């Protein structure tokens, strides 16, 4: 259970997570006086991902639906699209494995 700073309101962790995910104000449940900075694990490996900008023409109606979904998820359009594309690529890879199809070769041109 999470108690508000004034102690008058109590919510579950699930309710807190849902409020956060919906972009609701959770300030009353945060204790800034005891907050601390958590340093990353020095043994973690940080990978730099190369990116390349692309242009993509989409129908206006589709873009409106994507934007509405992005707002609902509380993330920028680009992040949502990148997540969806990544999820679809993983699904395709899993399907290929199930069907015994050779994986698609990804070679970078120099």
Secondary structure, DSSP 8 states (H G I E B T S, - for coil): -EE-TTSS-EE-HHHHHHHHHTT---GGG--GGG-------TTS---------------HHHHHHHHHHHHHHTS-HHHHHHHHHHHHHHHHHHHHHHHT----------
